[in-house]
Structures are given as C-alpha cells and as structure tokens.
Amino acid sequence: MRAAGGFSGRANSALAAGDPGLPLDRALAAVKAWYDARGLPPMIAVPLPLSAGTAPSAGAALSAGAALSAGTALDDYLAAAGWTVRPGPAFVMTATASDVAGDRQRPLPLPDGTEVHAAPGPGDAWLARYHYKGAPLPPVARELLMSAPYQLFLSIRHAPARRAAGASAGASGTSSATGERDAPLAIARLSIAGGWAAITAVEVAPSQRRRGLGTLITRAACADAARQGADRVFLQVETSNTAAQALYERCGFQYSHRYHYRLAPPA
C-alpha cells in the first residue's frame, strides 16, 4: 500500500502483487481502512494481460504468467464487489535499453543549438516544464521524484551560447531560470530500482512537438540506464495515448501487459 498525498495513481494505490497473507475480503477491508485513515480514496492497481481488442496491433506481445492470471481473477472479484474502474488505463511497455540507445559512440542527432542536460535532482526549470495531468505540482512531488535508489533528470535545452544570444536580443525577453526562453524543450526522468530502469515524466514543450525530441530524450534516458548497468527498461503509457505509443514502438519498445485502477465503492 502506497500513499503520497494523492499525487499520481501509482503512488496512491495498493499494488496487487502476490498473496496478501490473509483472506481476500479481509485484505480489502485493510486496504479501505488504511486509505480512509489517510484521507485518500481506497484504490488498487490491478495488472492484467493484454487481451484481444485491447492491445495495438503493432508490436504487441502477450505476457503470460501466474501474476497476470491472478490479476484477472482479482479484477473479477473486485468488479463483483462494486469496485469501479478509474479512467486512464495504461499499457506497460518494455525494451532493452542498449537497443533503444543505439550506438553510444555517436552523438544524438540533436537540433542545432541544443544539448542534453542531466542532473541528479529536478531543478526549477525542469519542474516548470513538468505538468502532471495539466495541474500544478503539489509539494510532495519533489519528494516522490527523488524516492528511487537512483534517478536522473534529463532535459533538452538551448545550448549556453544560444541562450546568451537570446538574452542579449532585447530587454523584453525572459532571462529567469524558469522563463520560457530558458525552459527545457523536452524533459524525462530516469529511475533505477531492482535491476529495472523506468522512464517517466516525459514531456515536450507544445511549440517543439513533432521535431523528434520525444524520441531523442527517450534514447538519452536509455543510454544512461545502459551505462548504469540496467539494460531492462520499462515505461507506462495510457491506452488512449496512441501518439506516445507510436513513438515508443519506433524506439523499440514492446507491449508487456496493461493495468487499471479499481476504486472502492462508497462506504
């Protein structure tokens, strides 16, 4: 069971990942009580296999196994008990980091005047670009973003010479660290735990989309994961976000499974 002030579904849901050690009805009662005590809606993340009519046709690969079969049984149980599906189901996609990164001896084909910047923490400019579901970030966001054993915050931004030229072009320009001129063109977060690398918080500035920046920052994240010895990488993308799915398919990611959240019925 996980709680982080309501910021993100993953950090505020119970994860169904094995035998809870007590009968299921008692386990669900414990989940409800735990979240009620924290003023959060009781919610369970249920992993499920890819099913016919759900997975995209390109690159889909069914992951069979006891855990996903158990997830299906749990989902049926929760549905019968009145737990409703929260909007925003997602696919989990996986890849080999070194394959996505490509030849690390060759520089990424970045647009002229840009560079990849990497930092161990999220700076103000990185946070200014990150918009979780279009809402401002709550105070707990920084703590959650720094909660992995290893994380790296990547951004594609204008190179120093380009930023300096822009700042000297006129007094009307923005020169602060979080201004539009200095804000990253694209961002991503890489985290590593348990031998797996995860890519989250991928965002491209609206004015910079369709320039390949999403692909470039994904490759940059995978290159660092491979350097850190984590060659297995995953990411999560909502089932309705077909543009992002196509991008990750082109990078070499394949579909592993899907998941959704079940919300407890009202008391």
C-alpha positions in Angstrom: 0.0 0.0 0.0 1.4 3.4 -1.1 0.4 6.9 -0.2 1.8 10.3 -1.4 -0.9 12.9 -0.7 -2.8 11.9 -3.8 0.0 12.7 -6.3 -0.1 10.1 -9.1 -2.1 6.9 -9.2 0.9 4.6 -8.7 2.0 6.3 -5.5 -1.5 6.3 -4.0 -2.8 2.8 -4.6 -2.3 -0.7 -3.3 -0.4 -2.9 -5.8 -1.8 -6.4 -6.3 1.5 -8.3 -6.5 1.1 -11.6 -4.7 -0.6 -13.3 -1.8 -1.7 -10.7 0.8 -1.3 -13.3 3.6 -5.0 -13.2 4.7 -8.4 -13.9 3.1 -9.2 -11.5 0.3 -12.2 -9.9 1.9 -10.1 -9.1 5.0 -7.3 -7.8 2.8 -9.8 -5.4 1.0 -11.1 -4.2 4.4 -7.5 -3.5 5.4 -6.9 -1.5 2.2 -10.0 0.5 2.8 -9.1 1.3 6.4 -5.5 2.2 5.6 -6.6 4.7 2.9 -9.5 6.1 4.9 -7.1 6.9 7.7 -5.0 9.0 5.3 -8.0 10.8 3.7 -7.4 9.1 0.4 -9.8 7.1 -1.8 -9.1 3.3 -1.4 -7.6 2.2 -4.8 -6.0 -0.9 -6.1 -3.7 -1.1 -9.1 -4.5 -4.4 -10.9 -2.1 -5.8 -13.6 -3.8 -7.6 -16.4 -2.7 -9.5 -19.5 -3.1 -7.9 -23.0 -6.4 -9.1 -24.4 -7.9 -9.3 -27.8 -9.2 -5.9 -29.0 -7.2 -4.1 -26.3 -3.6 -4.1 -27.4 -2.5 -2.2 -30.5 -1.7 -4.5 -33.5 1.8 -3.2 -33.9 4.5 -4.8 -31.7 2.1 -6.3 -29.2 3.4 -9.3 -27.3 1.3 -11.1 -24.7 3.0 -11.6 -21.3 1.5 -14.8 -19.8 2.1 -15.8 -16.2 0.6 -16.6 -12.9 0.7 -13.0 -11.7 -1.4 -11.7 -14.6 -3.8 -14.6 -14.3 -4.2 -13.8 -10.6 -4.7 -10.2 -11.6 -7.6 -11.2 -13.8 -9.2 -13.2 -11.0 -8.8 -10.3 -8.6 -10.3 -7.9 -11.1 -13.4 -10.1 -11.5 -13.7 -10.3 -7.7 -13.4 -6.5 -7.3 -15.9 -5.9 -10.0 -18.4 -8.2 -8.3 -17.7 -6.3 -5.0 -18.6 -3.0 -6.6 -15.1 -1.6 -7.1 -15.2 0.6 -10.2 -12.5 1.2 -12.8 -10.9 4.6 -12.7 -10.4 6.4 -16.0 -7.0 6.2 -17.6 -6.0 2.5 -18.0 -2.4 2.1 -19.3 -0.1 -0.2 -21.1 3.3 -1.2 -19.7 6.0 -1.3 -22.4 9.5 -2.8 -22.1 12.7 -2.7 -24.1 16.4 -3.4 -23.9 18.0 -0.1 -23.0 21.1 -0.5 -25.1 19.0 -1.3 -28.2 16.9 1.9 -27.8 20.0 4.0 -27.1 21.8 2.8 -30.3 25.4 3.5 -30.9 26.6 5.4 -27.8 29.8 6.3 -29.6 27.9 8.5 -31.9 26.2 11.7 -30.6 22.5 12.0 -30.7 21.2 14.0 -33.7 20.0 16.9 -31.7 18.6 20.0 -33.4 21.2 22.7 -33.9 21.9 24.9 -30.9 20.6 22.4 -28.4 22.1 20.0 -25.9 21.1 17.2 -23.4 21.4 18.2 -19.8 21.4 15.7 -17.0 21.1 16.4 -13.2 20.7 14.2 -10.1 17.7 16.3 -9.0 14.9 18.3 -10.6 15.8 21.9 -10.9 13.4 24.7 -11.1 13.4 24.8 -14.9 12.8 21.1 -15.1 9.9 21.3 -12.6 8.4 24.3 -14.5 8.2 22.1 -17.7 6.6 19.1 -15.9 2.8 19.3 -15.8 1.3 16.2 -14.2 -2.0 15.8 -16.0 -2.1 19.5 -16.6 -2.1 20.5 -12.9 0.5 22.3 -10.8 2.7 20.1 -8.8 2.0 19.6 -5.1 4.8 20.0 -2.5 5.1 16.2 -2.2 6.0 15.9 -5.9 9.7 16.7 -5.4 9.9 14.1 -2.6 8.3 11.4 -4.8 10.5 12.3 -7.8 13.6 11.7 -5.6 12.4 8.5 -4.0 14.3 5.9 -6.1 17.7 4.5 -5.2 18.9 6.2 -8.4 17.3 8.9 -10.6 18.4 11.3 -13.2 16.5 14.2 -14.6 17.2 14.8 -18.3 16.3 17.8 -20.4 16.9 19.0 -24.0 17.6 22.7 -23.8 19.2 25.5 -25.8 23.0 25.5 -25.6 24.6 28.3 -23.4 25.6 30.3 -26.5 22.1 30.2 -27.9 20.6 31.3 -24.5 23.1 34.1 -24.2 22.3 35.3 -27.7 18.6 35.3 -26.9 19.1 37.2 -23.6 21.0 39.9 -25.4 18.5 40.3 -28.2 16.3 42.8 -26.2 15.2 43.8 -22.7 11.7 42.4 -23.3 13.0 38.8 -23.3 12.7 36.5 -20.3 16.0 35.6 -18.7 15.0 33.9 -15.5 15.8 30.2 -14.9 12.1 29.3 -15.2 11.3 31.6 -18.1 10.1 30.3 -21.5 13.5 31.0 -23.2 15.4 29.0 -20.6 12.8 26.4 -20.0 13.7 22.9 -21.4 12.4 21.9 -24.8 11.8 18.4 -23.5 12.2 16.5 -20.2 12.3 13.0 -18.8 13.0 11.2 -15.6 15.0 8.0 -15.4 14.9 5.9 -12.2 16.5 2.6 -11.4 15.5 0.0 -8.8 15.6 -3.7 -8.6 17.6 -4.1 -11.8 14.9 -2.3 -13.9 15.1 1.2 -15.3 11.9 3.3 -15.6 11.2 6.3 -17.8 8.6 8.7 -16.5 7.7 12.4 -16.8 8.3 12.6 -20.5 7.1 16.0 -21.7 7.9 18.1 -24.8 7.1 21.8 -25.0 3.9 22.3 -27.2 5.9 24.6 -29.5 8.6 21.9 -30.0 6.5 18.9 -30.8 6.9 16.8 -34.0 10.6 17.5 -34.1 11.7 14.2 -32.7 12.6 15.5 -29.3 10.5 12.8 -27.5 12.5 10.1 -29.3 15.8 11.8 -28.6 15.2 12.2 -24.8 13.9 8.6 -24.6 17.1 7.4 -26.3 19.2 9.6 -23.9 17.5 8.1 -20.9 18.1 4.6 -22.2 21.8 5.4 -22.8 22.2 6.4 -19.2 20.3 3.3 -18.0 22.7 1.1 -20.0 25.7 2.9 -18.6 24.4 2.2 -15.1 24.1 -1.5 -15.9 20.2 -1.5 -16.0 19.6 -2.9 -19.5 15.9 -3.7 -18.9 13.7 -0.6 -19.1 10.0 0.0 -18.9 7.6 2.8 -19.2 3.8 3.3 -18.9 1.5 5.0 -21.4 -2.2 5.4 -21.2 -4.2 3.2 -23.7 -5.7 6.3 -25.3 -2.4 8.0 -26.0 -1.8 6.5 -29.4 0.8 9.1 -30.4 3.1 8.2 -27.5 2.6 4.5 -28.2 3.7 5.0 -31.8 6.7 6.9 -30.6 7.8 4.2 -28.2 7.1 1.5 -30.8 9.5 3.3 -33.1 12.1 3.3 -30.3 11.8 -0.5 -30.0 9.5 -0.9 -27.0 7.1 -3.8 -27.0 3.8 -4.2 -25.1 4.2 -6.3 -21.9 0.8 -6.0 -20.1 -1.8 -3.5 -19.1 -3.3 -2.3 -15.8 -6.0 -0.2 -14.4 -7.1 1.1 -11.0 -10.2 -0.1 -9.1 -11.8 2.3 -6.7 -13.7 1.1 -3.6 -17.5 1.6 -3.5 -18.7 4.4 -1.2 -19.0 3.3 2.4 
